[in-house]
Amino acid sequence: MVKVMAKILVAEDDRDLAEVVSFALQSKGHMVQVVHDGKQCSDYLSTCEYDLIILDWMMPWKSGLEICQWFRAKGGRTPILMLTAKTKMDDRELGLDNGADDYLTKPFDQRELAARVRALLRRPDVVVGNVLKAHDIQLDTVSCIVTRGGAEIHLRPKEFSLLEFFMRHPNQTFSTDALLRRVWLDDSAATPDNLKTHIKMLRQKLDTNRAESMIKTIRRRGYVMTTQDGMSEFADE
């Protein structure tokens, strides 16, 4: 369920855009604080807690990317939406790899901003200590034990790595190439067919007695692990 009134920090050095974003969020009933540089942003994050952080990539003093890295390194778990004029996929992956939960390219429609905010505020807290959670699946990153409904599931090493990656990035879509680069790295076995085989095996082990798969295929885009059932825009292979 979306928080009716969320506390949101907006860090944007373009004052006109910051005012527009702030007004749009306040019109939805949220409480918004606005800062215009990286130093202000880190100061606020050191003393206050928020339900959502909206970061401009390019800011004075510290960039949004640096803030994101610092915040995650100190244990911050608040969802982060990155705003940027950068449009290259490599830049998007860089932001996601450094702790951002979502990415919105400028210029953007206010309805898309509102939709991204709703999605992030709906997102469950999936990380508890060393344990990742999704549906009835739990993955312990220290003991390397995976359970479904309390019963242990035995995964091969690459299946475990793939599941851990999906659980660390819930509701985010990744192309075949992105998954091969980020899970298989430089492994000579990094092929689309190998990825497809591992996803099939993961589904067989995770989806017993489940109406629909947790790991879904988005046509022409890639794969996503969803945190809720009944998302009709996804279609499994």
C-alpha positions in Angstrom: 0.0 0.0 0.0 1.3 3.5 -0.9 2.0 5.8 2.1 -0.8 8.4 2.1 1.6 11.1 3.3 5.3 10.3 2.7 8.2 12.4 3.8 10.3 13.1 0.6 13.7 14.8 0.2 14.2 16.4 -3.2 17.8 17.4 -4.1 17.8 19.3 -7.4 20.0 22.3 -8.3 17.6 23.6 -10.9 15.4 25.7 -8.7 12.6 26.0 -11.1 12.4 22.2 -11.7 12.7 21.6 -7.9 9.7 23.9 -7.4 7.7 22.1 -10.0 8.6 18.6 -8.5 7.9 19.8 -5.0 4.5 21.2 -5.9 3.5 18.0 -7.8 4.4 15.9 -4.8 2.7 18.2 -2.3 -0.4 18.1 -4.4 -0.5 14.4 -3.7 -0.4 15.0 0.0 3.3 14.4 0.6 5.6 16.4 2.8 8.5 17.6 0.8 11.9 19.1 1.7 14.0 20.7 -1.0 17.8 21.2 -1.2 19.9 22.5 -4.1 23.3 21.0 -3.6 25.1 17.8 -2.5 26.3 19.2 0.8 22.8 20.3 1.9 21.6 16.9 0.8 24.1 14.9 2.8 23.5 17.1 5.8 19.8 16.5 5.7 20.3 12.7 5.2 22.6 12.7 8.2 20.0 14.1 10.6 16.6 13.2 9.1 14.8 10.1 7.9 12.7 10.0 4.7 10.4 7.7 2.9 11.8 8.6 -0.5 14.8 10.5 -1.8 14.8 12.1 -5.2 18.3 13.0 -6.4 19.5 15.1 -9.3 22.6 13.4 -10.8 24.6 16.6 -11.4 24.7 18.9 -8.3 27.3 21.3 -6.8 29.6 20.0 -4.1 28.6 16.4 -4.4 26.8 14.7 -7.3 23.7 12.6 -6.8 25.7 9.6 -7.7 28.2 10.3 -4.9 25.4 10.9 -2.5 23.8 7.6 -3.5 27.1 5.7 -2.9 27.7 7.4 0.4 24.1 6.8 1.7 24.1 3.1 0.8 27.6 2.6 2.2 26.5 3.9 5.6 23.5 1.5 5.6 20.8 3.8 4.2 17.9 1.8 2.8 15.4 4.5 1.7 14.3 4.2 -1.9 16.2 6.6 -4.3 14.9 8.0 -7.6 17.6 9.5 -9.7 16.8 12.4 -12.0 19.3 13.1 -14.9 19.7 14.4 -18.4 21.9 11.4 -19.2 20.3 9.1 -21.6 22.8 6.3 -22.2 22.1 2.9 -20.9 25.6 2.7 -19.4 24.8 5.8 -17.3 21.5 4.2 -16.1 23.3 1.0 -15.1 25.9 3.0 -13.3 23.2 4.7 -11.2 21.4 1.5 -10.5 24.7 -0.3 -9.6 25.5 2.4 -7.1 22.3 2.1 -5.1 19.6 4.0 -7.0 16.2 2.2 -7.2 14.9 3.9 -10.2 16.0 6.4 -12.9 14.0 9.2 -14.6 15.4 11.0 -17.6 14.8 14.8 -18.0 12.6 16.2 -19.4 9.8 14.0 -17.9 6.1 14.2 -17.6 4.7 14.8 -14.2 2.4 11.8 -14.5 5.5 9.6 -15.0 7.1 11.1 -12.0 4.0 10.5 -9.9 3.8 6.8 -11.1 7.5 6.2 -10.3 7.0 7.7 -6.8 3.9 5.5 -6.2 5.8 2.4 -7.2 8.8 3.2 -5.0 6.6 4.0 -2.0 4.7 0.7 -2.5 8.0 -1.2 -2.6 8.4 -3.5 0.4 11.5 -3.4 2.6 13.3 -6.5 1.1 16.5 -6.4 3.1 16.7 -7.4 6.7 20.3 -7.7 7.9 21.9 -10.4 5.6 18.5 -11.8 4.5 16.8 -10.9 1.3 13.1 -11.5 1.0 10.6 -11.7 -1.9 7.2 -13.4 -1.6 7.8 -16.5 0.6 11.4 -16.8 -0.5 14.3 -15.9 1.8 18.0 -15.8 0.8 20.7 -15.5 3.4 23.8 -13.9 1.8 26.1 -15.2 4.5 25.1 -18.8 4.9 24.1 -19.0 1.2 20.9 -20.8 2.2 17.6 -20.2 0.3 14.2 -21.2 1.7 10.7 -21.2 0.4 8.0 -21.1 3.0 10.7 -22.2 5.5 11.8 -25.2 3.5 15.4 -25.1 2.1 15.8 -25.0 -1.7 19.1 -26.3 -3.1 20.5 -24.1 -5.8 23.6 -24.3 -8.0 26.1 -21.5 -7.5 25.1 -19.6 -10.6 21.4 -20.0 -9.8 22.1 -18.6 -6.3 24.0 -15.6 -7.8 21.2 -14.9 -10.3 18.5 -15.1 -7.6 20.5 -12.9 -5.3 20.8 -10.3 -8.1 17.1 -10.3 -8.8 16.2 -10.0 -5.1 18.5 -7.1 -4.7 16.8 -5.3 -7.6 13.1 -6.1 -7.3 10.7 -4.8 -10.0 13.6 -3.7 -12.2 13.9 -5.0 -15.7 17.2 -6.2 -17.0 18.1 -7.2 -20.5 19.9 -10.5 -21.3 23.1 -8.6 -22.0 22.9 -6.7 -18.7 22.3 -10.0 -16.7 25.2 -11.7 -18.4 27.5 -8.8 -17.7 26.5 -8.4 -14.1 26.0 -12.0 -13.0 28.3 -14.1 -15.3 30.9 -11.3 -15.6 33.7 -12.6 -17.8 32.7 -16.2 -17.6 33.1 -18.0 -20.9 29.8 -19.7 -20.3 28.0 -16.3 -20.5 25.6 -17.0 -23.3 21.9 -16.0 -23.8 21.0 -19.7 -24.0 22.8 -20.4 -20.7 20.9 -17.5 -19.0 17.6 -18.8 -20.4 18.4 -22.3 -19.0 19.2 -21.0 -15.5 16.1 -18.9 -15.4 14.0 -21.9 -16.4 15.7 -24.0 -13.6 15.1 -21.2 -11.1 11.4 -21.0 -12.0 11.1 -24.7 -11.5 12.6 -24.5 -8.0 10.9 -21.3 -6.9 7.4 -21.6 -8.4 6.1 -24.9 -7.0 2.4 -24.5 -6.3 2.5 -20.9 -7.4 -0.1 -19.5 -9.8 2.4 -17.4 -11.7 6.2 -17.1 -11.8 8.1 -14.6 -9.6 10.6 -14.1 -12.5 8.8 -12.8 -15.5 9.8 -12.1 -19.0 9.0 -8.7 -20.6 8.8 -9.2 -24.3 11.7 -7.5 -26.2 13.1 -6.1 -22.9 14.3 -8.8 -20.6 13.6 -10.2 -17.2 12.2 -8.9 -13.9 11.5 -10.3 -10.4 8.2 -8.9 -9.2 7.2 -8.4 -5.6 3.5 -8.8 -6.2 1.4 -11.2 -8.3 -1.1 -10.3 -11.0 1.1 -7.8 -12.9 -0.6 -8.3 -16.3 1.9 -6.3 -18.3 4.4 -9.1 -17.8 4.3 -12.4 -19.7 6.3 -15.5 -18.9 8.0 -17.6 -21.5 
